[in-house]
Amino acid sequence: MSSQLTTGTGHGHAIGRMFGLSAMVVALALPATAFAGDPDSVLVRLDVTRKASEKTAALAVRVAPDLAIAACSALSDASSIDAGPSNKATIVAIDVLDDLCELTGLPQGNAAALESRAAVLVGNGLIAYTPDPGSALGWNEHSVTVRLKLNDGFHRVVYIEGDGTGQPNGSREASGIPLFNGQGHLIGLTTHSPGAADVTSVMILEDLKTVTFKKVVTRQEKTPGARTTPGSLLAPAVARLGARSGYNHLAAHLSRIGDSAKLLSLADKWIAEDPDNPMPHIYAASAYQNLNFMDRSAAEVDKVTTLAPAGFIPRTAVMVLRIAQKRMIDAEMEARQIVQLQGTDSLDEGLRVRALLVTKDLDQAVLVAHKMTGSEPTSLASVGSLCEAESAAGHVDQAIVACRHLTELTPDSIRGLLVLSSSYLRLWKLDEALEAAKRALELNQDVAPSWAAIALAYEAMGNTDRADEGASAVERLDERMVEGFRQGRGAVACRREMVAKSWGRAIERCRRAADANPKDAFVRMLLGNALVQDRQMAQAMDALKDATRLDPKFTAAWVWLVYASLQNHDIPSAKDAYEKVKSLDAKQANEIRLKAGSVLDR
């Protein structure tokens, strides 16, 4: 049942059925401030005559007094388009990959105000409009929520689940639905996303000058006297309408599950369709890196910097390439440049967090990530950044909360599952670590880090046969990981003996792990701990001093150095270590004071 509500213009707005994600259908007419202009002047109802004389309705939005935009896919087989009793609308320009058509021949009206990308937040509600089939003048209002936001190279694209109308994604009814925010600013129009059956996309139209409209050439211009219909203009492009958002959505999925071969194939197709867009080159560079074709990856990054010389995207591409090339000084230089850039939304800020992790400014990375989740608590960019930042900062409990949230939002995130597995392993929650690693492996059995995570979990459990199986898979899939994996496995074996309180075996394992990885502060802390337990205080102090030299902010190593120094009757060293603990963790310092008593005051 629908009711008619009267606005100041005298036109009726029928409140229609629920729009996909909405919690409820908007039950009141929008206030007068909902649009920058008169609502009936901004929205244009199009009566579309299709083949076999079928008639349907669509909506366009005025972006200038005599110009409107609509989704081309909503008009793809039209024989004529009426914009009122005496107005024939004409398609004058098309942006094929973004599924947008420019129309003239409309009644005069006011232009809709556009919204910036920074104001469109994941999780926020928007107002959508569909033509009212029961009224020649009205439209239905619906409430929708943004579920995902991606960078398509030129613009931001937001995605809503399903098609928003109950129809299969890609249907005519899913395209051309205008979305506005609560202030009446136009966000964009929905379009079907080829290859993305579960979502409908909306390109944020913050600046129409950046939309690549191309003027159409009619049959009359080619052949005088020939009849041109909207459908005939769009026929050559029907299969490609909205392709950019479809490529983007599928590429993001393939990237999350680590399917580099398919990602590279998709990127090649995208580049062929969209050669001036830097985004497919980003994905191609990533795929080549994963496949260990560094020269080809570098060539793709060069193309990115040519197409987009400045900003977050090209600098991040260069930074990631330098990391893959093991040129860490160059990577840190790029990262410092990224940190100084001015961001516009969570996608930019997510790249800033990534750069802060490279510069090892971990506290700032966590701070930025928390700010992101404060404004967009369900954004993949926000939650993913928080997962990575908390883990890198050693905030294990917080990392688990953030990474679990990430894997709930996007169950296909191998990276999120692996950081979650690593975090559980650090807390020695071995069943949980193994479960997260297995979930990652189920997504793609050809990803070496997933096998590495499984092997480490089994090593921690003492199941060396299963750990060996994982190690063999790592060697088969990515020889670049072998050395680091062996170092990690040695550290886990060291810790396993520590947990078992087998101090002699622990010292042996930890010495072996420390020799294999001279830069591992954690292993040296474990070795020092084992030596303390075995009453070898002088050697314990040496190991713990090495740990604090490698990581001056490693609180646990400083704490054990205090105890080792006291047991070795080296009061000056104990005092120095205690002062460092006080600067890093006041609570730990108080606990030391209670145990040590007045000895630290001598």
C-alpha positions as CSV (number, residue, x, y, z in Angstrom):
1,M,0.0,0.0,0.0
2,S,1.3,3.5,-0.8
3,S,0.2,6.9,0.3
4,Q,0.3,10.2,-1.4
5,L,2.2,13.0,0.3
6,T,1.9,16.5,-1.1
7,T,4.9,18.8,-1.4
8,G,5.0,22.5,-2.0
9,T,5.1,21.9,-5.8
10,G,1.8,20.0,-5.8
11,H,3.3,16.8,-7.1
12,G,2.6,13.6,-5.2
13,H,5.4,11.4,-3.9
14,A,4.4,7.7,-3.4
15,I,6.3,6.1,-0.6
16,G,7.3,2.8,-2.2
17,R,8.7,-0.6,-1.1
18,M,11.9,-1.1,0.8
19,F,15.1,-0.4,-1.2
20,G,17.4,-3.4,-0.6
21,L,19.5,-2.5,2.4
22,S,17.2,0.0,4.0
23,A,16.1,-0.6,7.5
24,M,12.8,1.0,6.7
25,V,11.2,2.9,3.9
26,V,11.3,6.7,4.4
27,A,7.9,7.5,5.7
28,L,7.8,11.3,5.3
29,A,8.3,13.7,2.5
30,L,11.7,15.2,2.4
31,P,12.0,18.6,3.9
32,A,12.3,21.7,1.7
33,T,16.1,21.8,2.3
34,A,16.7,18.3,0.9
35,F,17.6,19.6,-2.6
36,A,19.7,22.5,-3.7
37,G,16.8,23.4,-5.9
38,D,13.1,22.6,-6.4
39,P,12.9,18.8,-6.3
40,D,10.6,18.5,-9.3
41,S,13.1,20.6,-11.2
42,V,16.1,18.5,-10.2
43,L,14.6,15.0,-10.9
44,V,13.4,14.4,-14.4
45,R,11.0,11.5,-15.0
46,L,11.7,9.7,-18.3
47,D,9.0,7.7,-20.1
48,V,10.9,5.2,-22.1
49,T,9.4,3.4,-25.1
50,R,11.1,0.1,-25.8
51,K,11.0,-2.5,-28.5
52,A,7.6,-4.1,-29.0
53,S,6.1,-0.8,-27.7
54,E,6.8,-1.7,-24.0
55,K,6.8,1.4,-21.9
56,T,8.8,1.9,-18.6
57,A,9.9,4.8,-16.5
58,A,13.4,6.0,-15.5
59,L,14.8,9.0,-13.8
60,A,17.5,11.5,-14.8
61,V,19.0,14.3,-12.8
62,R,19.6,17.8,-14.0
63,V,23.3,18.9,-13.8
64,A,22.6,22.1,-15.7
65,P,19.4,23.9,-16.6
66,D,19.2,22.2,-20.0
67,L,21.3,19.1,-19.4
68,A,20.6,15.9,-17.4
69,I,22.4,12.6,-16.7
70,A,20.9,9.1,-16.6
71,A,22.3,5.6,-16.6
72,C,22.8,4.4,-20.2
73,S,21.9,0.9,-19.3
74,A,18.4,2.0,-18.3
75,L,17.9,3.3,-21.8
76,S,19.8,0.7,-23.7
77,D,17.0,-0.6,-25.9
78,A,14.8,2.5,-26.0
79,S,13.2,3.5,-29.3
80,S,12.2,6.9,-27.8
81,I,12.5,8.9,-24.5
82,D,9.9,11.4,-23.5
83,A,10.6,13.9,-20.7
84,G,7.1,15.2,-20.3
85,P,4.1,15.6,-22.6
86,S,6.0,17.6,-25.3
87,N,9.7,17.0,-24.7
88,K,11.7,14.4,-26.6
89,A,15.0,13.7,-24.8
90,T,18.1,13.1,-26.8
91,I,21.3,11.4,-25.9
92,V,24.2,13.7,-26.8
93,A,27.2,12.2,-25.0
94,I,28.1,8.8,-23.4
95,D,30.6,7.7,-20.8
96,V,30.5,4.0,-21.6
97,L,32.7,2.5,-18.8
98,D,30.8,4.5,-16.1
99,D,27.4,3.9,-17.6
100,L,26.4,7.6,-17.9
101,C,24.5,9.3,-20.7
102,E,24.0,13.1,-21.1
103,L,20.5,14.1,-22.2
104,T,19.1,17.3,-23.7
105,G,15.6,18.2,-24.8
106,L,14.3,18.5,-21.3
107,P,12.1,21.1,-19.6
108,Q,14.1,23.9,-18.0
109,G,15.0,23.4,-14.4
110,N,17.6,23.7,-11.7
111,A,20.9,21.8,-11.4
112,A,21.5,19.4,-8.6
113,A,24.4,20.2,-6.2
114,L,27.2,17.6,-6.2
115,E,28.8,16.1,-3.1
116,S,32.5,15.6,-2.5
117,R,34.1,12.2,-1.9
118,A,35.1,13.2,1.6
119,A,31.5,13.5,2.7
120,V,30.4,10.1,1.4
121,L,31.1,7.7,4.3
122,V,30.7,3.9,4.4
123,G,27.8,3.1,6.7
124,N,26.0,6.4,6.1
125,G,22.5,6.5,4.9
126,L,21.5,7.9,1.5
127,I,18.2,8.7,-0.1
128,A,17.4,6.9,-3.4
129,Y,14.6,7.6,-5.9
130,T,12.8,5.4,-8.3
131,P,9.9,6.3,-10.6
132,D,6.5,5.5,-9.1
133,P,4.8,3.1,-11.5
134,G,1.4,4.2,-10.2
135,S,1.9,7.9,-10.9
136,A,2.9,9.8,-14.0
137,L,4.6,12.5,-11.9
138,G,5.8,11.0,-8.7
139,W,8.7,8.9,-7.5
140,N,9.4,6.6,-4.6
141,E,11.9,7.4,-1.8
142,H,14.1,4.8,-0.3
143,S,16.8,4.6,2.4
144,V,20.1,2.9,1.5
145,T,23.5,2.4,3.2
146,V,26.9,2.5,1.6
147,R,28.7,-0.9,2.2
148,L,32.0,-0.5,0.4
149,K,34.1,2.2,-1.2
150,L,36.9,1.7,-3.8
151,N,39.2,3.8,-5.9
152,D,38.6,3.2,-9.6
153,G,41.6,5.3,-10.7
154,F,39.6,8.4,-11.6
155,H,36.9,8.6,-9.0
156,R,35.6,6.9,-5.9
157,V,33.0,4.2,-6.4
158,V,30.6,3.1,-3.6
159,Y,28.8,-0.1,-3.6
160,I,25.4,-1.2,-2.1
161,E,24.5,-4.8,-1.6
162,G,22.2,-6.5,-4.1
163,D,20.6,-4.3,-6.7
164,G,18.6,-2.2,-4.4
165,T,15.2,-3.1,-5.9
166,G,14.9,-6.8,-5.4
167,Q,15.8,-7.5,-9.0
168,P,18.9,-9.4,-10.1
169,N,22.0,-7.3,-10.4
170,G,22.4,-6.0,-13.9
171,S,18.7,-5.7,-14.6
172,R,17.4,-2.5,-16.1
173,E,15.6,-1.7,-12.8
174,A,19.0,-1.6,-10.9
175,S,20.4,1.1,-13.1
176,G,19.9,4.9,-13.1
177,I,18.6,5.2,-9.5
178,P,19.7,8.6,-8.2
179,L,21.3,8.8,-4.7
180,F,21.3,11.9,-2.6
181,N,22.5,12.6,0.9
182,G,20.5,14.2,3.6
183,Q,21.4,17.7,2.4
184,G,20.0,17.0,-1.0
185,H,23.4,16.8,-2.8
186,L,23.7,14.3,-5.6
187,I,26.1,11.4,-4.9
188,G,25.6,9.6,-8.3
189,L,23.4,7.1,-10.1
190,T,23.4,3.3,-9.7
191,T,24.6,1.0,-12.4
192,H,24.9,-2.7,-12.7
193,S,28.4,-4.1,-12.1
194,P,29.4,-6.8,-14.6
195,G,31.1,-9.6,-12.7
196,A,29.8,-8.4,-9.3
197,A,26.5,-10.2,-8.7
198,D,26.1,-9.2,-5.1
199,V,26.4,-5.4,-5.4
200,T,25.4,-2.4,-7.4
201,S,27.8,0.5,-7.8
202,V,27.6,4.3,-7.7
203,M,30.3,6.5,-9.0
204,I,30.7,9.6,-6.8
205,L,30.1,12.5,-9.1
206,E,32.0,15.2,-7.2
207,D,33.2,16.9,-10.4
208,L,31.5,16.3,-13.8
209,K,34.5,17.8,-15.6
210,T,36.4,14.6,-14.7
211,V,33.8,12.3,-16.4
212,T,34.9,11.1,-19.8
213,F,31.8,11.9,-21.8
214,K,32.2,11.5,-25.6
215,K,29.9,13.1,-28.0
216,V,27.7,10.7,-30.0
217,V,27.4,10.7,-33.7
218,T,23.9,10.1,-34.9
219,R,22.8,8.2,-38.0
220,Q,21.4,11.4,-39.4
221,E,24.9,12.9,-39.2
222,K,26.3,9.9,-41.0
223,T,23.5,9.3,-43.4
224,P,21.0,12.1,-43.9
225,G,17.4,10.8,-43.5
226,A,18.4,7.8,-41.5
227,R,16.5,7.4,-38.1
228,T,18.5,7.3,-34.9
229,T,17.0,5.8,-31.7
230,P,18.6,5.8,-28.3
231,G,18.9,2.1,-28.4
232,S,20.8,2.2,-31.7
233,L,23.2,4.7,-30.3
234,L,23.9,2.5,-27.3
235,A,23.9,-0.9,-29.0
236,P,27.6,-1.1,-29.7
237,A,28.4,-0.3,-26.0
238,V,25.8,-2.3,-24.2
239,A,28.2,-5.1,-23.1
240,R,30.6,-2.6,-21.7
241,L,28.3,-0.3,-19.8
242,G,29.5,0.1,-16.2
243,A,32.6,-2.1,-16.9
244,R,34.9,0.1,-14.9
245,S,33.1,-0.5,-11.6
246,G,32.8,-4.2,-12.4
247,Y,36.5,-4.6,-13.2
248,N,37.3,-2.7,-10.0
249,H,35.2,-4.8,-7.7
250,L,36.4,-8.1,-9.2
251,A,40.1,-6.9,-9.1
252,A,39.8,-6.0,-5.4
253,H,38.4,-9.5,-4.7
254,L,41.1,-11.3,-6.6
255,S,43.7,-9.2,-4.9
256,R,42.3,-10.1,-1.4
257,I,42.4,-13.8,-2.2
258,G,45.9,-13.6,-3.7
259,D,44.9,-15.1,-7.2
260,S,47.6,-13.3,-9.1
261,A,47.2,-15.2,-12.4
262,K,43.5,-14.2,-12.6
263,L,44.2,-10.7,-11.4
264,L,46.8,-10.2,-14.1
265,S,44.4,-11.5,-16.8
266,L,41.7,-9.2,-15.5
267,A,44.1,-6.2,-15.4
268,D,45.1,-6.8,-19.0
269,K,41.5,-6.8,-20.1
270,W,40.8,-3.6,-18.1
271,I,43.8,-1.9,-19.6
272,A,42.6,-2.7,-23.1
273,E,39.2,-1.2,-22.3
274,D,40.6,1.7,-20.2
275,P,44.2,2.5,-21.3
276,D,44.5,5.9,-19.6
277,N,43.5,4.6,-16.1
278,P,46.3,4.0,-13.6
279,M,44.3,1.6,-11.5
280,P,44.6,-1.6,-13.6
281,H,48.3,-0.9,-13.9
282,I,48.4,-0.9,-10.0
283,Y,46.8,-4.3,-10.0
284,A,49.1,-5.6,-12.8
285,A,52.1,-4.4,-10.9
286,S,50.9,-6.2,-7.7
287,A,50.3,-9.4,-9.6
288,Y,53.7,-9.3,-11.2
289,Q,55.3,-8.8,-7.8
290,N,53.5,-11.8,-6.4
291,L,54.6,-13.9,-9.4
292,N,58.2,-12.6,-8.9
293,F,58.4,-10.8,-12.3
294,M,60.0,-7.6,-10.8
295,D,61.0,-6.1,-14.2
296,R,57.4,-6.3,-15.4
297,S,56.1,-4.9,-12.2
298,A,58.5,-2.0,-12.4
299,A,57.3,-1.3,-16.0
300,E,53.7,-1.2,-14.7
301,V,54.6,1.2,-11.9
302,D,56.3,3.4,-14.5
303,K,53.0,3.5,-16.4
304,V,51.2,4.4,-13.2
305,T,53.5,7.4,-12.5
306,T,53.1,8.5,-16.1
307,L,49.3,8.4,-16.0
308,A,49.1,9.9,-12.5
309,P,52.3,11.8,-11.8
310,A,51.3,13.0,-8.3
311,G,49.3,11.9,-5.3
312,F,48.8,8.8,-3.1
313,I,48.4,6.3,-5.8
314,P,51.7,6.7,-7.7
315,R,53.8,7.2,-4.7
316,T,52.4,4.2,-2.9
317,A,52.9,2.1,-6.0
318,V,56.6,3.1,-6.1
319,M,56.9,2.5,-2.3
320,V,55.5,-1.0,-2.6
321,L,57.8,-1.8,-5.5
322,R,60.8,-0.7,-3.6
323,I,59.9,-2.9,-0.7
324,A,59.5,-5.9,-3.1
325,Q,62.9,-5.0,-4.5
326,K,64.3,-4.9,-1.0
327,R,65.4,-1.3,-1.4
328,M,64.2,-0.3,2.0
329,I,66.0,3.1,2.1
330,D,64.3,4.2,-1.1
331,A,61.0,2.8,0.2
332,E,61.2,4.8,3.4
333,M,62.0,8.0,1.4
334,E,58.8,7.4,-0.7
335,A,56.9,6.7,2.5
336,R,57.9,10.0,4.1
337,Q,56.7,11.8,1.0
338,I,53.3,10.0,1.2
339,V,52.9,10.9,4.9
340,Q,53.1,14.6,3.9
341,L,50.3,14.4,1.3
342,Q,46.9,15.9,1.9
343,G,44.2,13.2,2.0
344,T,40.6,13.5,1.1
345,D,39.0,10.4,2.5
346,S,39.6,7.0,4.2
347,L,41.1,5.5,1.0
348,D,43.8,8.1,1.1
349,E,44.3,7.8,4.8
350,G,44.6,4.0,4.5
351,L,47.6,4.6,2.2
352,R,49.0,7.1,4.7
353,V,48.8,4.4,7.4
354,R,50.7,2.0,5.1
355,A,53.4,4.6,4.7
356,L,53.6,5.2,8.4
357,L,54.2,1.5,9.0
358,V,57.1,1.6,6.5
359,T,58.6,4.6,8.4
360,K,58.0,2.7,11.7
361,D,56.0,5.6,13.1
362,L,53.7,3.0,14.7
363,D,52.0,5.2,17.3
364,Q,51.0,7.7,14.6
365,A,49.8,4.9,12.3
366,V,47.5,3.6,15.1
367,L,46.3,7.1,15.8
368,V,45.4,7.7,12.1
369,A,43.7,4.3,11.9
370,H,41.6,5.0,14.9
371,K,40.5,8.4,13.5
372,M,39.5,6.5,10.3
373,T,37.3,4.0,12.2
374,G,35.8,6.8,14.2
375,S,34.3,8.3,11.0
376,E,33.8,5.1,9.0
377,P,33.6,2.1,11.5
378,T,32.6,-0.4,8.8
379,S,34.9,0.7,6.0
380,L,37.3,-1.9,4.8
381,A,40.0,0.7,4.4
382,S,39.5,1.9,8.0
383,V,39.2,-1.5,9.7
384,G,42.0,-3.0,7.6
385,S,44.3,-0.2,8.5
386,L,43.5,-0.6,12.2
387,C,44.2,-4.3,12.0
388,E,47.6,-3.8,10.4
389,A,48.6,-0.8,12.6
390,E,47.7,-2.5,15.9
391,S,49.5,-5.6,14.9
392,A,52.6,-3.7,13.8
393,A,52.6,-1.8,17.1
394,G,52.5,-5.0,19.1
395,H,49.0,-4.3,20.5
396,V,48.0,-7.9,20.1
397,D,44.6,-7.9,21.8
398,Q,43.5,-4.8,19.9
399,A,44.8,-6.3,16.7
400,I,42.7,-9.4,17.2
401,V,39.6,-7.3,17.7
402,A,40.2,-5.2,14.6
403,C,41.3,-8.2,12.4
404,R,38.3,-10.2,13.5
405,H,36.1,-7.3,12.5
406,L,37.8,-7.1,9.1
407,T,37.3,-10.8,8.4
408,E,33.6,-10.4,9.3
409,L,33.2,-7.5,6.9
410,T,35.1,-9.3,4.1
411,P,35.6,-13.0,4.7
412,D,37.7,-13.2,1.6
413,S,40.6,-11.2,3.1
414,I,43.6,-13.6,3.3
415,R,45.7,-10.8,4.6
416,G,43.3,-10.1,7.5
417,L,43.1,-13.8,8.4
418,L,46.9,-14.1,8.4
419,V,47.4,-11.1,10.6
420,L,44.7,-12.6,12.9
421,S,46.5,-16.0,12.9
422,S,49.8,-14.3,13.7
423,S,48.2,-12.3,16.6
424,Y,46.8,-15.4,18.1
425,L,50.1,-17.2,17.8
426,R,51.8,-14.3,19.7
427,L,49.3,-14.9,22.5
428,W,50.0,-18.6,22.2
429,K,46.4,-19.3,21.4
430,L,47.3,-22.1,19.1
431,D,43.9,-23.5,18.1
432,E,42.7,-20.1,17.1
433,A,45.9,-19.4,15.2
434,L,45.5,-22.6,13.3
435,E,41.9,-22.1,12.5
436,A,42.5,-18.6,11.0
437,A,45.4,-20.0,8.9
438,K,43.2,-22.8,7.6
439,R,40.4,-20.3,6.7
440,A,43.0,-18.4,4.7
441,L,44.2,-21.6,2.9
442,E,40.6,-22.5,2.0
443,L,40.4,-19.3,0.0
444,N,43.4,-20.1,-2.1
445,Q,45.7,-23.1,-1.7
446,D,48.5,-21.5,-3.8
447,V,49.3,-18.7,-1.4
448,A,52.6,-19.4,0.4
449,P,52.0,-17.2,3.5
450,S,48.9,-19.2,4.3
451,W,51.0,-22.4,4.3
452,A,53.6,-20.7,6.4
453,A,51.0,-19.7,9.0
454,I,49.7,-23.3,9.2
455,A,53.2,-24.6,9.6
456,L,54.0,-22.2,12.4
457,A,50.9,-23.1,14.2
458,Y,51.7,-26.8,14.0
459,E,55.3,-26.2,15.0
460,A,54.0,-24.4,18.1
461,M,51.9,-27.4,18.9
462,G,54.8,-29.7,18.5
463,N,53.4,-31.4,15.4
464,T,56.6,-31.2,13.4
465,D,55.4,-33.6,10.7
466,R,52.5,-31.3,9.7
467,A,54.8,-28.3,10.1
468,D,57.1,-30.0,7.6
469,E,54.2,-30.4,5.1
470,G,53.6,-26.6,5.3
471,A,57.3,-25.9,5.0
472,S,57.4,-28.0,1.8
473,A,54.5,-26.0,0.3
474,V,56.2,-22.7,1.1
475,E,59.4,-23.9,-0.7
476,R,57.3,-25.0,-3.7
477,L,55.2,-21.9,-4.0
478,D,57.6,-19.0,-3.2
479,E,61.3,-19.5,-2.7
480,R,61.7,-15.9,-1.6
481,M,59.9,-16.7,1.6
482,V,62.0,-19.7,2.6
483,E,64.7,-17.9,4.6
484,G,62.3,-15.8,6.5
485,F,59.9,-18.7,7.2
486,R,62.8,-20.8,8.5
487,Q,63.7,-18.0,10.9
488,G,60.2,-17.7,12.1
489,R,59.9,-21.4,12.6
490,G,63.0,-21.4,14.6
491,A,61.7,-18.7,16.8
492,V,58.4,-20.6,17.4
493,A,60.3,-23.7,18.3
494,C,62.4,-21.7,20.8
495,R,59.2,-20.3,22.4
496,R,57.6,-23.7,22.5
497,E,60.5,-25.0,24.7
498,M,60.2,-21.9,26.8
499,V,56.5,-22.5,27.4
500,A,57.4,-26.1,28.3
501,K,60.0,-24.8,30.8
502,S,62.6,-27.0,29.2
503,W,65.3,-24.5,29.8
504,G,68.2,-26.4,28.3
505,R,66.4,-27.2,25.1
506,A,65.0,-23.7,25.0
507,I,68.5,-22.2,25.2
508,E,69.7,-24.5,22.4
509,R,66.7,-23.7,20.2
510,C,66.8,-20.0,20.9
511,R,70.6,-19.8,20.2
512,R,70.0,-21.5,16.9
513,A,67.2,-19.1,16.0
514,A,69.2,-16.1,17.1
515,D,72.2,-17.2,14.9
516,A,69.8,-17.7,11.9
517,N,68.3,-14.2,12.3
518,P,70.8,-11.7,13.8
519,K,68.2,-8.9,13.7
520,D,65.4,-10.6,15.6
521,A,65.0,-8.8,19.0
522,F,62.2,-11.2,20.1
523,V,64.3,-14.3,19.9
524,R,67.1,-12.7,21.8
525,M,64.6,-11.7,24.5
526,L,63.5,-15.3,24.7
527,L,67.1,-16.5,24.9
528,G,67.8,-14.1,27.7
529,N,64.7,-15.2,29.5
530,A,65.8,-18.9,29.2
531,L,69.3,-18.1,30.4
532,V,67.9,-16.2,33.4
533,Q,65.8,-19.3,34.3
534,D,68.9,-21.4,33.9
535,R,70.8,-19.1,36.2
536,Q,73.3,-18.0,33.5
537,M,73.0,-14.3,34.3
538,A,76.0,-12.9,32.6
539,Q,75.1,-14.5,29.3
540,A,71.4,-13.5,29.9
541,M,72.5,-9.9,30.2
542,D,74.4,-10.1,26.9
543,A,71.4,-11.5,25.1
544,L,69.0,-9.0,26.5
545,K,71.3,-6.1,25.8
546,D,71.4,-7.3,22.2
547,A,67.5,-7.4,22.2
548,T,67.3,-3.8,23.4
549,R,69.9,-2.6,21.0
550,L,67.9,-4.1,18.1
551,D,64.6,-2.7,19.4
552,P,65.0,0.2,21.9
553,K,61.3,0.2,22.6
554,F,61.0,-3.5,23.4
555,T,59.6,-3.2,27.0
556,A,59.8,-6.9,27.8
557,A,63.5,-7.1,27.0
558,W,64.2,-4.1,29.3
559,V,62.2,-5.7,32.1
560,W,64.1,-9.0,31.9
561,L,67.4,-7.0,31.7
562,V,66.5,-5.4,35.0
563,Y,66.0,-8.8,36.6
564,A,69.1,-10.3,35.1
565,S,71.2,-7.4,36.2
566,L,69.9,-7.6,39.7
567,Q,70.5,-11.4,39.8
568,N,74.0,-10.7,38.5
569,H,74.5,-8.0,41.2
570,D,75.0,-5.3,38.5
571,I,73.1,-2.5,40.2
572,P,74.1,0.3,37.7
573,S,72.9,-1.8,34.8
574,A,69.7,-2.6,36.6
575,K,69.0,1.1,37.3
576,D,69.7,2.1,33.7
577,A,67.3,-0.6,32.5
578,Y,64.7,0.3,35.1
579,E,64.7,4.0,34.0
580,K,64.1,2.8,30.4
581,V,61.1,0.7,31.6
582,K,59.7,3.8,33.4
583,S,59.8,5.8,30.2
584,L,58.0,3.0,28.2
585,D,55.5,1.5,30.6
586,A,54.8,3.0,34.1
587,K,52.7,0.0,35.2
588,Q,55.6,-2.4,34.5
589,A,58.0,-0.1,36.3
590,N,55.7,-0.1,39.4
591,E,55.6,-3.9,39.4
592,I,59.4,-4.0,39.2
593,R,59.7,-1.6,42.1
594,L,57.4,-3.7,44.3
595,K,59.5,-6.8,43.6
596,A,62.9,-5.2,43.8
597,G,62.3,-3.1,46.8
598,S,64.8,-0.4,47.8
599,V,67.7,-2.0,45.9
600,L,67.1,0.3,42.9
601,D,67.5,3.4,45.2
602,R,71.1,2.6,46.2
